[in-house]
Amino acid sequence: MVKKAVIMAAGLGMRLNGHFDLKPKGFIVVGSYPIIERSIKILLRNGIEKIVIGTGYMSEHYENLAKEYPQIECIKSADYQTTGNVYTLYNMRRYINEDFILLESDLIYEERAIELLQNDDNTDIVLASGWTNSGDEFYIEVNENKNLVKMSKNKDELKNLYGELVGISKLSLATFKELCAWAKMYFKENIRVDYEFALSSISKKIPIAIKKIEDLIWTEIDNEEHLRSALKLIYPRIHEKEYEEV
């Protein structure tokens, strides 16, 4: 069981078309809490003792949240407007000195997603689900051992399709260091690279297990359609199934 979590929260949230332009999209309220706070409560309930949030856009909101939760430390990326989420993660390297759970700030999901990662003996895991038909899916290709081969939004680029990327993973410190070394070299070509591509690249050297919860209820909130689905469909299903407000 790991004790640290890392949340990537630097993005601009441009595809929400100004729907939520007074705060970062992690502060969209679904149920009784902002989605970022819902994740924090789930993580703390499942053995996480320290949460590092990689911030950028409107970082002051996360810094204010850290005043309420002493377990949180915020690390701002000054270049968030011109870089990808791998750079956000790379920017936190001095604050990550142990294995950790990695997730995005714009997710709403069942608590069993975190429970699975915490109870699995594998040190490097990417969480997958069945098909959501959300319209913005990242598909996962696996090998015969159900380890990561590649992730892409284009099914035609993949061979052995296994599931959809949820956006929640568990990484060992050794794998994170390998990712940082890879990123430092790749930034010479493209500083906007995303972690889906980075993990696919280092998986050629380090086995990364794919664990699938076929019927996991979850969504990211990247656009207005996702937001409507979260409010009207996804969260009510999670709430009904878990029986309590998170």
Phi and psi in degrees as GROMACS dihedral restraints (atoms count N, CA, C in turn):
[ dihedral_restraints ]
;  ai    aj    ak    al  type     phi  dphi    fc
    3     4     5     6     1   -86.7    20    10
    4     5     6     7     1   159.8    20    10
    6     7     8     9     1  -112.1    20    10
    7     8     9    10     1    -7.1    20    10
    9    10    11    12     1  -121.1    20    10
   10    11    12    13     1   146.6    20    10
   12    13    14    15     1  -128.6    20    10
   13    14    15    16     1   147.8    20    10
   15    16    17    18     1  -124.2    20    10
   16    17    18    19     1   125.2    20    10
   18    19    20    21     1  -115.0    20    10
   19    20    21    22     1   126.1    20    10
   21    22    23    24     1   -90.5    20    10
   22    23    24    25     1   119.1    20    10
   24    25    26    27     1  -143.0    20    10
   25    26    27    28     1    35.0    20    10
   27    28    29    30     1   -94.6    20    10
   28    29    30    31     1   -11.8    20    10
   30    31    32    33     1   -68.0    20    10
   31    32    33    34     1   161.4    20    10
   33    34    35    36     1   -83.5    20    10
   34    35    36    37     1   -23.6    20    10
   36    37    38    39     1    65.9    20    10
   37    38    39    40     1    39.2    20    10
   39    40    41    42     1   -63.7    20    10
   40    41    42    43     1   -29.1    20    10
   42    43    44    45     1   -77.6    20    10
   43    44    45    46     1    -1.2    20    10
   45    46    47    48     1   -85.5    20    10
   46    47    48    49     1     2.2    20    10
   48    49    50    51     1    52.7    20    10
   49    50    51    52     1    43.4    20    10
   51    52    53    54     1    75.9    20    10
   52    53    54    55     1     5.9    20    10
   54    55    56    57     1   -62.0    20    10
   55    56    57    58     1   -29.3    20    10
   57    58    59    60     1  -141.3    20    10
   58    59    60    61     1    61.2    20    10
   60    61    62    63     1   -94.4    20    10
   61    62    63    64     1     6.1    20    10
   63    64    65    66     1   -96.6    20    10
   64    65    66    67     1   -12.5    20    10
   66    67    68    69     1  -146.2    20    10
   67    68    69    70     1   163.2    20    10
   69    70    71    72     1   -64.1    20    10
   70    71    72    73     1   158.8    20    10
   72    73    74    75     1   -69.2    20    10
   73    74    75    76     1   -16.8    20    10
   75    76    77    78     1   -62.6    20    10
   76    77    78    79     1   -14.7    20    10
   78    79    80    81     1   -99.6    20    10
   79    80    81    82     1     9.8    20    10
   81    82    83    84     1   -61.5    20    10
   82    83    84    85     1   130.0    20    10
   84    85    86    87     1   -89.2    20    10
   85    86    87    88     1   122.0    20    10
   87    88    89    90     1  -127.0    20    10
   88    89    90    91     1   117.7    20    10
   90    91    92    93     1    80.8    20    10
   91    92    93    94     1  -131.0    20    10
   93    94    95    96     1  -101.5    20    10
   94    95    96    97     1    -6.7    20    10
   96    97    98    99     1  -133.4    20    10
   97    98    99   100     1   155.1    20    10
   99   100   101   102     1   -59.3    20    10
  100   101   102   103     1   149.1    20    10
  102   103   104   105     1   -63.2    20    10
  103   104   105   106     1   -31.5    20    10
  105   106   107   108     1   -66.7    20    10
  106   107   108   109     1   -38.2    20    10
  108   109   110   111     1   -71.9    20    10
  109   110   111   112     1   -33.5    20    10
  111   112   113   114     1   -60.6    20    10
  112   113   114   115     1   -44.6    20    10
  114   115   116   117     1   -61.6    20    10
  115   116   117   118     1   -42.4    20    10
  117   118   119   120     1   -59.9    20    10
  118   119   120   121     1   -44.6    20    10
  120   121   122   123     1   -63.8    20    10
  121   122   123   124     1   -40.7    20    10
  123   124   125   126     1   -63.4    20    10
  124   125   126   127     1   -45.9    20    10
  126   127   128   129     1   -61.4    20    10
  127   128   129   130     1   -45.4    20    10
  129   130   131   132     1   -64.6    20    10
  130   131   132   133     1   -34.1    20    10
  132   133   134   135     1   -70.5    20    10
  133   134   135   136     1   -18.8    20    10
  135   136   137   138     1  -113.6    20    10
  136   137   138   139     1    36.0    20    10
  138   139   140   141     1    92.2    20    10
  139   140   141   142     1    -2.6    20    10
  141   142   143   144     1   -77.3    20    10
  142   143   144   145     1   131.8    20    10
  144   145   146   147     1  -111.7    20    10
  145   146   147   148     1   -19.1    20    10
  147   148   149   150     1  -139.2    20    10
  148   149   150   151     1   132.6    20    10
  150   151   152   153     1  -125.5    20    10
  151   152   153   154     1   121.1    20    10
  153   154   155   156     1  -104.8    20    10
  154   155   156   157     1   123.3    20    10
  156   157   158   159     1  -109.7    20    10
  157   158   159   160     1   122.6    20    10
  159   160   161   162     1   -86.4    20    10
  160   161   162   163     1   110.7    20    10
  162   163   164   165     1  -110.1    20    10
  163   164   165   166     1   171.5    20    10
  165   166   167   168     1  -164.3    20    10
  166   167   168   169     1   -85.5    20    10
  168   169   170   171     1   -63.2    20    10
  169   170   171   172     1   125.7    20    10
  171   172   173   174     1    48.6    20    10
  172   173   174   175     1    48.3    20    10
  174   175   176   177     1   -61.2    20    10
  175   176   177   178     1   -22.2    20    10
  177   178   179   180     1   -61.7    20    10
  178   179   180   181     1   -27.5    20    10
  180   181   182   183     1   -67.8    20    10
  181   182   183   184     1   -39.1    20    10
  183   184   185   186     1   -69.9    20    10
  184   185   186   187     1   -36.2    20    10
  186   187   188   189     1   -65.3    20    10
  187   188   189   190     1   -36.3    20    10
  189   190   191   192     1   -67.2    20    10
  190   191   192   193     1   -37.9    20    10
  192   193   194   195     1   -63.7    20    10
  193   194   195   196     1   -35.9    20    10
  195   196   197   198     1   -63.4    20    10
  196   197   198   199     1   -25.5    20    10
  198   199   200   201     1   -68.3    20    10
  199   200   201   202     1   -24.8    20    10
  201   202   203   204     1   -87.9    20    10
  202   203   204   205     1   -24.3    20    10
  204   205   206   207     1  -125.2    20    10
  205   206   207   208     1   103.5    20    10
  207   208   209   210     1   -65.1    20    10
  208   209   210   211     1   -13.3    20    10
  210   211   212   213     1   -75.9    20    10
  211   212   213   214     1   -11.5    20    10
  213   214   215   216     1   -94.6    20    10
  214   215   216   217     1   137.9    20    10
  216   217   218   219     1  -128.7    20    10
  217   218   219   220     1   129.1    20    10
  219   220   221   222     1  -103.4    20    10
  220   221   222   223     1   133.0    20    10
  222   223   224   225     1  -123.2    20    10
  223   224   225   226     1   112.9    20    10
  225   226   227   228     1   -88.9    20    10
  226   227   228   229     1   137.2    20    10
  228   229   230   231     1   -97.2    20    10
  229   230   231   232     1   114.7    20    10
  231   232   233   234     1   -67.0    20    10
  232   233   234   235     1   -20.2    20    10
  234   235   236   237     1  -103.3    20    10
  235   236   237   238     1    26.5    20    10
  237   238   239   240     1   -60.8    20    10
  238   239   240   241     1   -26.9    20    10
  240   241   242   243     1   -75.0    20    10
  241   242   243   244     1   -21.0    20    10
  243   244   245   246     1  -117.7    20    10
  244   245   246   247     1     6.4    20    10
  246   247   248   249     1  -125.4    20    10
  247   248   249   250     1   168.3    20    10
  249   250   251   252     1   -98.1    20    10
  250   251   252   253     1  -177.3    20    10
  252   253   254   255     1   -72.7    20    10
  253   254   255   256     1   -18.8    20    10
  255   256   257   258     1   -65.4    20    10
  256   257   258   259     1   -36.7    20    10
  258   259   260   261     1   -65.9    20    10
  259   260   261   262     1   -39.6    20    10
  261   262   263   264     1   -57.5    20    10
  262   263   264   265     1   -44.6    20    10
  264   265   266   267     1   -67.8    20    10
  265   266   267   268     1   -44.1    20    10
  267   268   269   270     1   -59.9    20    10
  268   269   270   271     1   -37.2    20    10
  270   271   272   273     1   -65.0    20    10
  271   272   273   274     1   -18.4    20    10
  273   274   275   276     1   -97.7    20    10
  274   275   276   277     1     7.3    20    10
  276   277   278   279     1   -59.4    20    10
  277   278   279   280     1   -31.6    20    10
  279   280   281   282     1   -74.3    20    10
  280   281   282   283     1   -12.3    20    10
  282   283   284   285     1  -107.3    20    10
  283   284   285   286     1     1.4    20    10
  285   286   287   288     1  -115.3    20    10
  286   287   288   289     1   107.1    20    10
  288   289   290   291     1  -128.3    20    10
  289   290   291   292     1    23.1    20    10
  291   292   293   294     1  -160.6    20    10
  292   293   294   295     1   171.5    20    10
  294   295   296   297     1   -60.4    20    10
  295   296   297   298     1   152.7    20    10
  297   298   299   300     1  -155.7    20    10
  298   299   300   301     1   160.3    20    10
  300   301   302   303     1   -93.3    20    10
  301   302   303   304     1   132.9    20    10
  303   304   305   306     1  -114.2    20    10
  304   305   306   307     1   130.2    20    10
  306   307   308   309     1  -150.1    20    10
  307   308   309   310     1   165.8    20    10
  309   310   311   312     1   -96.0    20    10
  310   311   312   313     1   156.8    20    10
  312   313   314   315     1   -79.4    20    10
  313   314   315   316     1   -14.6    20    10
  315   316   317   318     1  -104.8    20    10
  316   317   318   319     1    30.7    20    10
  318   319   320   321     1  -107.2    20    10
  319   320   321   322     1   144.5    20    10
  321   322   323   324     1  -126.8    20    10
  322   323   324   325     1   134.3    20    10
  324   325   326   327     1  -160.3    20    10
  325   326   327   328     1   163.0    20    10
  327   328   329   330     1   -71.3    20    10
  328   329   330   331     1   147.2    20    10
  330   331   332   333     1   -62.8    20    10
  331   332   333   334     1   -25.9    20    10
  333   334   335   336     1   -64.7    20    10
  334   335   336   337     1   -15.9    20    10
  336   337   338   339     1   -61.5    20    10
  337   338   339   340     1   -45.7    20    10
  339   340   341   342     1   -72.1    20    10
  340   341   342   343     1   -38.3    20    10
  342   343   344   345     1   -58.6    20    10
  343   344   345   346     1   -42.3    20    10
  345   346   347   348     1   -60.7    20    10
  346   347   348   349     1   -48.5    20    10
  348   349   350   351     1   -62.4    20    10
  349   350   351   352     1   -39.8    20    10
  351   352   353   354     1   -70.7    20    10
  352   353   354   355     1   -27.0    20    10
  354   355   356   357     1   -98.4    20    10
  355   356   357   358     1    -3.7    20    10
  357   358   359   360     1   -90.8    20    10
  358   359   360   361     1   137.5    20    10
  360   361   362   363     1   -75.3    20    10
  361   362   363   364     1   -18.8    20    10
  363   364   365   366     1   -63.0    20    10
  364   365   366   367     1   139.0    20    10
  366   367   368   369     1   -89.6    20    10
  367   368   369   370     1   -16.9    20    10
  369   370   371   372     1  -129.3    20    10
  370   371   372   373     1   111.4    20    10
  372   373   374   375     1  -138.0    20    10
  373   374   375   376     1   135.5    20    10
  375   376   377   378     1  -109.4    20    10
  376   377   378   379     1   126.9    20    10
  378   379   380   381     1   -83.1    20    10
  379   380   381   382     1   135.0    20    10
  381   382   383   384     1  -123.9    20    10
  382   383   384   385     1   159.5    20    10
  384   385   386   387     1  -127.6    20    10
  385   386   387   388     1   177.5    20    10
  387   388   389   390     1   -72.8    20    10
  388   389   390   391     1  -169.3    20    10
  390   391   392   393     1   -79.3    20    10
  391   392   393   394     1   127.0    20    10
  393   394   395   396     1  -100.0    20    10
  394   395   396   397     1   -21.7    20    10
  396   397   398   399     1    55.7    20    10
  397   398   399   400     1    40.0    20    10
  399   400   401   402     1   -78.6    20    10
  400   401   402   403     1   -16.7    20    10
  402   403   404   405     1    93.1    20    10
  403   404   405   406     1    -2.1    20    10
  405   406   407   408     1  -143.0    20    10
  406   407   408   409     1    38.8    20    10
  408   409   410   411     1   -76.9    20    10
  409   410   411   412     1   147.8    20    10
  411   412   413   414     1  -106.8    20    10
  412   413   414   415     1   120.3    20    10
  414   415   416   417     1   -93.5    20    10
  415   416   417   418     1   152.7    20    10
  417   418   419   420     1  -119.4    20    10
  418   419   420   421     1   130.3    20    10
  420   421   422   423     1  -102.2    20    10
  421   422   423   424     1   135.9    20    10
  423   424   425   426     1  -122.3    20    10
  424   425   426   427     1   163.9    20    10
  426   427   428   429     1   -95.5    20    10
  427   428   429   430     1  -169.9    20    10
  429   430   431   432     1   -65.0    20    10
  430   431   432   433     1   -20.3    20    10
  432   433   434   435     1   -94.3    20    10
  433   434   435   436     1     7.2    20    10
  435   436   437   438     1    60.2    20    10
  436   437   438   439     1    38.1    20    10
  438   439   440   441     1  -100.5    20    10
  439   440   441   442     1   154.7    20    10
  441   442   443   444     1   -61.7    20    10
  442   443   444   445     1   134.3    20    10
  444   445   446   447     1  -112.3    20    10
  445   446   447   448     1   -49.2    20    10
  447   448   449   450     1  -162.4    20    10
  448   449   450   451     1   153.2    20    10
  450   451   452   453     1  -127.7    20    10
  451   452   453   454     1   139.6    20    10
  453   454   455   456     1  -160.3    20    10
  454   455   456   457     1   153.4    20    10
  456   457   458   459     1   -80.7    20    10
  457   458   459   460     1   -11.5    20    10
  459   460   461   462     1  -103.2    20    10
  460   461   462   463     1   108.4    20    10
  462   463   464   465     1   -58.0    20    10
  463   464   465   466     1   -32.5    20    10
  465   466   467   468     1   -66.3    20    10
  466   467   468   469     1   -17.5    20    10
  468   469   470   471     1   -82.8    20    10
  469   470   471   472     1   -10.1    20    10
  471   472   473   474     1  -113.2    20    10
  472   473   474   475     1   157.2    20    10
  474   475   476   477     1  -107.5    20    10
  475   476   477   478     1   -71.5    20    10
  477   478   479   480     1   -93.0    20    10
  478   479   480   481     1    81.8    20    10
  480   481   482   483     1   -66.2    20    10
  481   482   483   484     1   133.3    20    10
  483   484   485   486     1  -122.8    20    10
  484   485   486   487     1   -33.8    20    10
  486   487   488   489     1  -179.2    20    10
  487   488   489   490     1  -171.5    20    10
  489   490   491   492     1  -107.3    20    10
  490   491   492   493     1   142.7    20    10
  492   493   494   495     1   -68.6    20    10
  493   494   495   496     1   128.0    20    10
  495   496   497   498     1   -87.1    20    10
  496   497   498   499     1   -35.6    20    10
  498   499   500   501     1   101.9    20    10
  499   500   501   502     1    19.8    20    10
  501   502   503   504     1  -130.9    20    10
  502   503   504   505     1   127.1    20    10
  504   505   506   507     1  -139.5    20    10
  505   506   507   508     1   167.9    20    10
  507   508   509   510     1  -125.8    20    10
  508   509   510   511     1   127.6    20    10
  510   511   512   513     1  -126.2    20    10
  511   512   513   514     1   138.7    20    10
  513   514   515   516     1   -77.7    20    10
  514   515   516   517     1   159.7    20    10
  516   517   518   519     1   -61.6    20    10
  517   518   519   520     1   -38.3    20    10
  519   520   521   522     1   -62.7    20    10
  520   521   522   523     1   -42.3    20    10
  522   523   524   525     1   -68.2    20    10
  523   524   525   526     1   -38.5    20    10
  525   526   527   528     1   -61.7    20    10
  526   527   528   529     1   -41.2    20    10
  528   529   530   531     1   -64.1    20    10
  529   530   531   532     1   -38.1    20    10
  531   532   533   534     1   -64.2    20    10
  532   533   534   535     1   -40.8    20    10
  534   535   536   537     1   -62.1    20    10
  535   536   537   538     1   -42.7    20    10
  537   538   539   540     1   -64.5    20    10
  538   539   540   541     1   -40.3    20    10
  540   541   542   543     1   -64.3    20    10
  541   542   543   544     1   -42.8    20    10
  543   544   545   546     1   -61.2    20    10
  544   545   546   547     1   -46.2    20    10
  546   547   548   549     1   -62.9    20    10
  547   548   549   550     1   -41.8    20    10
  549   550   551   552     1   -57.1    20    10
  550   551   552   553     1   -38.1    20    10
  552   553   554   555     1   -75.4    20    10
  553   554   555   556     1   -41.2    20    10
  555   556   557   558     1   -71.4    20    10
  556   557   558   559     1   -27.9    20    10
  558   559   560   561     1   -58.6    20    10
  559   560   561   562     1   -20.7    20    10
  561   562   563   564     1   -66.3    20    10
  562   563   564   565     1   -24.1    20    10
  564   565   566   567     1   -98.2    20    10
  565   566   567   568     1   -41.9    20    10
  567   568   569   570     1  -156.8    20    10
  568   569   570   571     1   112.9    20    10
  570   571   572   573     1   -88.3    20    10
  571   572   573   574     1    -3.2    20    10
  573   574   575   576     1   -96.7    20    10
  574   575   576   577     1    13.7    20    10
  576   577   578   579     1   -63.6    20    10
  577   578   579   580     1   144.6    20    10
  579   580   581   582     1  -101.5    20    10
  580   581   582   583     1   159.7    20    10
  582   583   584   585     1   -70.9    20    10
  583   584   585   586     1   -20.8    20    10
  585   586   587   588     1   -59.9    20    10
  586   587   588   589     1   -44.9    20    10
  588   589   590   591     1   -70.2    20    10
  589   590   591   592     1   -39.1    20    10
  591   592   593   594     1   -63.3    20    10
  592   593   594   595     1   -46.6    20    10
  594   595   596   597     1   -64.6    20    10
  595   596   597   598     1   -39.8    20    10
  597   598   599   600     1   -60.2    20    10
  598   599   600   601     1   -39.4    20    10
  600   601   602   603     1   -67.6    20    10
  601   602   603   604     1   -46.2    20    10
  603   604   605   606     1   -78.2    20    10
  604   605   606   607     1   -14.2    20    10
  606   607   608   609     1   -67.1    20    10
  607   608   609   610     1   -16.1    20    10
  609   610   611   612     1   -68.6    20    10
  610   611   612   613     1   -21.8    20    10
  612   613   614   615     1  -108.2    20    10
  613   614   615   616     1   -34.8    20    10
  615   616   617   618     1  -122.5    20    10
  616   617   618   619     1   123.3    20    10
  618   619   620   621     1   -64.1    20    10
  619   620   621   622     1   127.9    20    10
  621   622   623   624     1  -121.8    20    10
  622   623   624   625     1   115.2    20    10
  624   625   626   627     1   -72.1    20    10
  625   626   627   628     1   143.9    20    10
  627   628   629   630     1  -106.3    20    10
  628   629   630   631     1   120.5    20    10
  630   631   632   633     1  -113.0    20    10
  631   632   633   634     1   127.5    20    10
  633   634   635   636     1  -114.0    20    10
  634   635   636   637     1   131.5    20    10
  636   637   638   639     1  -106.3    20    10
  637   638   639   640     1   101.6    20    10
  639   640   641   642     1   -55.1    20    10
  640   641   642   643     1   -44.1    20    10
  642   643   644   645     1  -105.1    20    10
  643   644   645   646     1    23.8    20    10
  645   646   647   648     1   -58.8    20    10
  646   647   648   649     1   133.9    20    10
  648   649   650   651     1   -95.0    20    10
  649   650   651   652     1   119.1    20    10
  651   652   653   654     1  -165.6    20    10
  652   653   654   655     1   164.2    20    10
  654   655   656   657     1  -160.5    20    10
  655   656   657   658     1   150.8    20    10
  657   658   659   660     1   -90.8    20    10
  658   659   660   661     1   162.3    20    10
  660   661   662   663     1  -120.8    20    10
  661   662   663   664     1    87.0    20    10
  663   664   665   666     1  -102.7    20    10
  664   665   666   667     1   -20.3    20    10
  666   667   668   669     1  -149.6    20    10
  667   668   669   670     1   178.9    20    10
  669   670   671   672     1   -67.4    20    10
  670   671   672   673     1   -32.6    20    10
  672   673   674   675     1   -65.2    20    10
  673   674   675   676     1   -41.7    20    10
  675   676   677   678     1   -60.6    20    10
  676   677   678   679     1   -40.5    20    10
  678   679   680   681     1   -64.5    20    10
  679   680   681   682     1   -44.6    20    10
  681   682   683   684     1   -61.1    20    10
  682   683   684   685     1   -42.6    20    10
  684   685   686   687     1   -63.9    20    10
  685   686   687   688     1   -41.3    20    10
  687   688   689   690     1   -60.8    20    10
  688   689   690   691     1   -43.9    20    10
  690   691   692   693     1   -73.6    20    10
  691   692   693   694     1   -39.6    20    10
  693   694   695   696     1   -96.3    20    10
  694   695   696   697     1   -27.0    20    10
  696   697   698   699     1  -121.1    20    10
  697   698   699   700     1   -56.1    20    10
  699   700   701   702     1   -69.2    20    10
  700   701   702   703     1   -54.9    20    10
  702   703   704   705     1   -62.3    20    10
  703   704   705   706     1   -44.1    20    10
  705   706   707   708     1   -57.0    20    10
  706   707   708   709     1   -35.8    20    10
  708   709   710   711     1   -68.6    20    10
  709   710   711   712     1   -42.0    20    10
  711   712   713   714     1   -64.0    20    10
  712   713   714   715     1   -45.4    20    10
  714   715   716   717     1   -62.0    20    10
  715   716   717   718     1   -41.7    20    10
  717   718   719   720     1   -65.7    20    10
  718   719   720   721     1   -37.6    20    10
  720   721   722   723     1   -77.4    20    10
  721   722   723   724     1   -37.3    20    10
  723   724   725   726     1   -90.8    20    10
  724   725   726   727     1   -11.5    20    10
  726   727   728   729     1    68.3    20    10
  727   728   729   730     1    -2.1    20    10
  729   730   731   732     1  -145.7    20    10
  730   731   732   733     1   153.1    20    10
  732   733   734   735     1   -72.7    20    10
  733   734   735   736     1   129.9    20    10
